[in-house]
Amino acid sequence: MVDGEERSESESDAATDGSVPAPGAAATPRARARSAALWGIVGGFAFLVLAQGYRLLGPGSLPVGFGGLALVAVAVAVASAGLTYLAEARVRAKRRT
């Protein structure tokens, strides 16, 4: 919004009619689950990137094969998604988001 410019009636109504959540409002369970799933995917892929970097540049090979790395990546993804889902409510409650 530019200085001196008025908000249109439709913009001001959208913020008060319930279609757009107010800033700082609690996230819906669906939004929390979606956010946690995305962070889980990020965690799993981050593990795979680090493992691949170690295999390429590290001093030796890893003690597990590709199947083991995939299982560990899934475990990392599930753990990071679960922790994100649980921590989001606590962080929001303390208003540190």
N, C-alpha and C positions, 0 to 999 in steps of 0.2 A: 504494500500500500504506500502511495506517495504522500508526502506531507501535505496537509490541507485537503486531501481527497476524502470524501465521505464514503462509508461503507454502504453498499446497496442493501435494500431491504431483504433480498434473498440471502445475502451473505450473513446478515445478522440473525435471520430466522434459522439458518442451518445450524448455528451454534447453540440455539436454545430449544429447538424442537425435538431433540433427542436423537437425531440421525447421526450427528457427529459427537463422539464422547468429549467431555470437557477435559482440558489438560490436567493431568494428574489423577484422572479417574482410574479405578481399578480395571485391569485388563480382563476380558472375558476368558473363560476356560479354553475356548477354542483358539483364541489369539495366543494364550500362553502355551498351549500345546504345539501350535504351529511354530512359534518362536523357538521353543525347546527342540523341536525336530530339526529345524534349520541349524541350530547350534550343534546338534548331534552330528549332522552331516559334515559340518565344518571340522569338528573334532576328529571324526573318522578319517577324512581326507588329509587333515594336517598330520595325523600319525603316519599315513601311507607316504606322504611327501618326505617326512623325516626318515622313515625306514629306507626309502629309495635313495635318499641322499647319503645315508650311511653305507648302503650297499655299493654306491658308486664311488664314494670318496673315502670311506672308512678303511681301517687297517685290515679288516677281514670280512667274512660273511656272517650273517645272523644265524642264531641257532635254530631258526624255524624256516620253512620253505614259504612259497607263495600262498599256499592254503592256510598255513599258520598265521601269516601276516594278515590275511583277509579276516580270519576269525578274531584276531586281536583288534583289528580296526573296527569290526562290528561291536566288540565289547567296549572299546573306547567311545564309539558313537552312542551306544545305549547309556553308558555311564555319564557322559557329558550332557546328554539330553535330559536324563533324570535329575542331575544336579542343577541344571539350568531351570528346570520346571519348579523345583523346590525352592531354589534361591531367589527366583524372581519375585515371589510374593513377599519374602522377608525384606529384600532390598527396597521394593516399592513401599512397604509399610514404614520403613525408616526414612523414606523420601530421599533416597540417594541415587535416583535413576537419572 
